[in-house]
Amino acid sequence: MEYTQIAMFTAVAIAAFVSFLFLIKGVFKRASISAMLWMPKNTVLKTHFIRIACLAAILGSLILIIIPTPISNKKNLAETAHVLFLIDVSKSQAAERPLGTRNQLEKSKSIVKEICDEFPNIRTAIYAFTDKVRSHSYFSDFADNSHNCSYANATLDNIVFIESVTGSGSNIARSLLITSNTFPKEAESRIIILFSDGGYTNEGNEFVRSLADIRKNNIKLIVVGVGEKDGAFIPIYDNKGNVIAVEKTFGGKKVVAALNADTLRAIAKEVDGEYFDRQQTDELFSEIRENLVEQRISKETPYSAWKLAPLAIIIAGTMILAKLII
């Protein structure tokens, strides 16, 4: 049991003991314990004794509730990291090959969920981008990280979709610049996992500053190529979910979204990062695993002032009752 837990337990125990003494003092003012046990069934004093016993039981139960079960330091150790998922949600990620199957964004979301399942102790954040960047979920402070992964999965299912960030095109440089400066100071291992087909609408020189910030903030950049090398069409669906056409340019040509793996490899290489095709999940998991650090993961609910409020109410009530008995 940690020092803070011992101190808190001691404080609660003393408070409970003092409150109980106030109650007993009031009872002794009226009669001795022996007399109390033999008094008539319906006397006022016996009623007070019953109230005291019930109140003591409630107070004892409250103490048991607010004092968490200590867990050894060894069990608290886990391999973790702060992992930020940066997902392209531009129109090109709606491409499907063959038509009627999962689009590129759904494939990205599936990989994120697999990562959460494989590494349940990581701290996650989810950002999506077009030519703008938006935070869909930030690094949580949940003591039990299972809630963190559950929240990430819920975010993917309910919030992240094609063009969930308003805008057009894909400004990879700006998205890297913004997200590279959002990690908490206490993060010992920082990882950005970028999901993109490699198409970008920013100027090439914009990468200079964003990649410099990634190096400065000691971030491991992992790039996952999501797309088809030979290209894929962007379908248009009717209300019944049937493909009725594909996206076309103003000139009437079919829009083809293709994976530009060379661009993504070059971005990763600039900051000593790694590139993987979306099918290389084993290699991706291995790279993430190499960047995990061992940290203590608290499995207990931390103390806070509001959690002691019920105890304060009980103590105040017992003191008032004692005064009434006296």
Secondary structure, 3 states (H helix, E strand, C coil): CCHHHHHHHHHHHHHHHHHHHHHHHHHHHHCCHHHHHHCCCCCHHHHHHHHHHHHHHHHHHHHHHHCCCCCCHHHHEEEECEEEEEEECCHHHHCECCCCCCCHHHHHHHHHHHHHHHCCCCEEEEEEECCCEEEEECCCCCCCHHHHHHHHHHHHHHCCCCCCCCCCCCCHHHHHHHHCCCCCCCCCCEEEEEEECCCCCCCCCHHHHHHHHHHHCCEEEEEEECCCCCCEECEEECCCCCEEEECECCCCCECEECCCHHHHHHHHHHCCCEEEECCCHHHHHHHHHHCCEEEECCCCCCCCHHHHHHHHHHHHHHHHHHHHHC
